[in-house]
Amino acid sequence: MQTILVTGGCGYIGAHTIVDLIENGFNVISVDNLSRASDKSLLGIEKITGKKIKNYKVDLTDKAATEIVFKENPSIIGVIHFAAYKAVGESVEKPLDYYENNLYSLVNLLQMTVKYHATHFIFSSSCTVYGNPEIIPVTENTPLQTAASPYGATKQMGETIVRDTAFTYPISAILLRYFNPVGAHPSNAIGELPIGRPQNLVPAITQTAIGKLPTMQVYGDDYPTRDGSCIRDYIHVCDIAHAHTLAMQYSIKNQTTNHTEVFNLGTGNGITVLEAIKAFEKVSGLQLNYQVGPRRAGDIVSIYANKDHAVKRLGWEIKYSLEDMMRTAWEWEVSLADNK
């Protein structure tokens, strides 16, 4: 079995991707320092797949500790790199933390990837690299604007670092620019589990609906959109996870080195924040207690994807609807309450 190293493997997208990789015949090792995730997700992965996953509790900004992972696992042929700080608002408040964590970890990981000949590297990028695009939907060739947040800037810089590395060393690199992952695995064994107050929309919705939060805030209703709230491209986390498996298979099949390819991962549908709330209310049968507040620093007005490149080259298909996303997110939240 081919071994893939997944960084941030205990996190939201990482855990779902580990499940998908295992279901498609890969052996997986995880690295997660658990600063922003829980190792409970490892139990969920085992419940779904029957496989016990080894996680190294390693901070990737520590080069020596990172190297130990590769030394002990010489069978690693590829890396999927999720581990990063990812909250737009927090990055505005703590930019140096974001630059230090997100960039140092990437450089260390790439150095070990080159040294130990793990030739397939997939980078978890983001639609934030597009900034406030002039034309939507965005394609992989849409010119990148100035990032609207330090988080987005770390993704732009990260893409440059990966490209430069792949140009010089025998690596096949893929940059996956995904949009807004939501929902949970249909088994309810894994899902989004933010530490502290949620920074993303859907866990804020579900935590408010179940009573963990008294109310939630919509950041702005005065944007130039159809209802005044921001437009995003929400995509089910299982669809995102499967795209990573397809990208790894694609890289292994083509065996192209000194090469970088880019794919957007989104549904191609722009949904406003208020429309997302209405979709949740429809599937849950609940009225959500929310308030409209001022705009949040770092937020862009509107963005959604053109997904044609990923569909054509990777054979990727979108399987989950917006209502599926909201239903699985809600079922996950309810299961957390039931299992207390």
N, C-alpha and C positions, 0 to 999 in steps of 0.2 A: 504493500500500500504506500502511496506517495504521501509524505508528511508535510503539512502546511502549518506554519506558525501564525497564529492569530493574536495580534496585540490588542489589548482592550477586550479580551475574550469574555470577560464577565459582564461587560456593558450591554446595553440594549441591542444595538445592531450586531455587535460581535457575537453574542450568545445565539441569536437567530441564525447567523451565518455559520457558526460551528455546527449547528443542527443540520443545516442544508448541506454543508460539506460532507458530514458523516453519511448522510442519506445518499450521497452521490459517490461514495466509495473512498473518501480521503481519510487519512489518519490526521488528527489535529492535536496540537499543543497550544496552550494559552499562556499569554503573559498579561497580567493585570495587577497593578499595585493596590487595587481595591480602595483607592482614595475617593473614587466617585462611582463605585459600583459595589455590589454585594456578591460574595461567593455562593449565595443561595442559588444564583442562576446555574451554577454547575450541577446542582441537584436536579434542577429542571431539565437541563440538557440530558442528564443520565436517565431521567424518567422517560423522556421522549425517545431517545435513541438506544438505550440500554448500554451506552458506553460511558465509562468514567474518564473524565478529562483531567489531565494534569495541568495545573496552573502554577506558574512561577510568579510569586508575589515580588515582582521586580519593578523598580522605577527605571524607565528607559533613559532618563537623563544621567543615570549612573552607567558609564560605559563598561566598567569591569564586570558589574553584575549582569549587564546585557550580554556580554561575551560568554558568560557561563552557560546561558541558555543554549547558545549555538554549539559550544564545546560538548555539552552533554547530549546533544541531539544532532549528530552529523547527517542524519537522514533528511533534514529539512531541505526541501527543494524550492519552496516558495513562501512568501510572507504576505499577509494581508494586514495592513497597518490602520487600525482604528484609534488606538490610544491617543487621546488628546483632550484638552479642555474645549468645550463646545458651546458655551452660552454666550450669545451675542451681547446681551446687556452687561453681563459680568466682565466681558472682555473690555468694554468701554471703561469700566471702573478699575480694572486691574490689568492694564495692557502689558506690563512687564512680566507678570506671571504667565500670561498667554504666550508671549514671545519666547520666554525661557523654556517653558514646558513643551510647547508644541514643536519648536524648531530644534532644540538640543536633542530631544528624544528621536526625532526623525534622522538627524545626522548620525547619531550613534548607531541606530538600527541599520541604516544604509551601509555604514562602514563594516558592520558585522555581516551583512548580507553579501557584500563583495568579498570579504575575507574568507567566508565559509561557503561560497559558491551556491547560494540560494538564488538561482537566476531569475525567478519569477516574482515580481514585486507589484502589489496592488495597493494604491494609495487612496485612502478615504478622503476624497476632496468634497467640495460643496458648491452649491449654486451661488453661495455668497461671493465666489471669485468673480462673478459677473458685475458686482456692484449694482448700481441702478441702471439696468440696460435700456438703451434707447428704443429697441425693437424687441417685442416678445411675440411668440415663444422664442427662447434662445436656442441656438444650435451650438455644437461644439466649436464652431468657427466664429461665433459672436465675439466681437472685441471686448476684452476685459476692461471694465471701468475701475476707477479708484475704489478700493474696498470701503464699505460703509462702516466697518468695525475692525478692531484689531484681530478678532477671530477670523474674519474674512481675509485680512492681510496675511495671517499665518498660513492660510490655505493657498493663497496666491504664491507666497514665498516657498511653501512646501512643494508645490507643483514645479517651480523652477529648480529647486534642489534635486527633485527626483529626475527631471528631464536631463539636467547636467550630469548627474551620476550615470544614467542610462546611456548617454552619449559617449561617455568615456570608458565605461566598464561593460563587461558582457552580461548585461541585464535586460530582460524584457519587462518594461514598466507599463502599467495601465493606471490611468487617473480616472476614478469614478466620481463624477460630480453629481451628487444626489441632492434631492430637493427636501421635502419634509416627511421623514419616515414616521409613521404612526401605526397604531393597532398593536396586536399581540398574537402570539402563536395560538392557533385554534384549540390546542390542547389545554390552554390556560396554565401550562407549566412554566412558561417564561413570558415576560412582557417588560414594559418600561417601568423602572423602579427608581425614580429620582431620589437622591439624598437631599433632604431639606425641602424647601419650597420649590415646586417645579418651575423650570425656566421655559418649558415648551408648552404649546397650547393644549394638546389633548390630555396629558396628565393633569393639567390645571383644571380642565373641564371635568374629568372623571373624579378627581379628588373633591371638587366642589359639589358635584352631584351626590357623592356618597356621604358628605358631611365632614371630611377631613379638613376642608377649608370652608370658612363661612361664606365667602364670595370670591369671585375671580374678576380680573380686570381685562377689558379689551383696550389695547393701547392705540387709541385714536379712532375717530369716526369722521375725520375731515380730510381723508386722502382722496385724490381724484379717481375714485373707483365707483362701481355701481351702487355700493351702499356705504361708502366712506371708510370701510375697514381695509386693511392690507390684503392683497391677493397672494396666495401661495399655492404650490403644487404638492398636495398631500398624497403620499404613496405608502402602501402597506409595507410594513417591515419585512414580511416574508417575501414579497416581490423584490425588495432591495437585496435581501440575503441571497436569493437565488441568482441574482445578477452577478454577485461576487463569485459564486461557484462557476457560472458560465464564463466569466472573465478569466478565471484561473485555468479552466479547461481550454479556452481559446489560446491563452498564452503557451500552455504546454504543447498543444497541438501544432502551433505555428513555429515554435522554437526560434523566434526572431530575437536576436540580441542587439544591443546598442540601439534600442527603439522604444519610443513612448507613444501610446495611443490613448485617446480621451473618449469617454462615453458619458452622456447625460443619462441620469436615472430618474425619471419622473413620469407621471401619467400623461402629461400634455394638457391637463385640465387645470385652469386657474380657478381656485375656490377662495372666496373671501372668508375672513375670520368669522363673520356673522353667519355666513352660509354653513360653515363647519359646525358652529354651535347649533344651528337649526337641524342639521343632519343628525347630530347626537340626540337632540330632543326627540326627533322622530323615532329613532331606533330604541331609545330607552323609555319613552313615554313620560319623561320627566321634564319639568320646567327648570331651566338652569338659572341660578341666582348669579348674575354678572352685572358689572358696572362698566361704563365707558369712561376711560381716563385719558390723560394726555398721551401724545405720541411717545414712544420709547426710543432713546438714542441708539443709533446703529441699525434701526429697521429700515428696509427699503420699501418702496411703494408696492411694486407688483413684479412677480416673476413666475414663469412656468416654463416647462421644457418642451423642446422638440425631441422626441424619443426615437426617431426613425433610425439613427445610426446604430443604437444598441439593439433594436429589433432586427435590423438587417444583418449585422455582423455577428452578434452573439446568439441570435435566435431567441431573444428574450420576449416574454409575453407578460402582460399585466393580468393577474388573475382576480384581484380583489377590488371591489368598488368602494366608494366613499362610505357607504352604509356598512359594508363589511369592516372597514377600518374602525368605525365608531363602535360597532357592535362588539368586535373582539377586544377593543380597548376597555369597554365597559364590563364585559364578562371577566376580563383579567382583574379589574379593580374590585369587582364583587367577590371574586375568588380570594383575593388578598384579605378582604374583610372576613370571609367565612373561615379562613384558615388561621385566624389569630388565636 
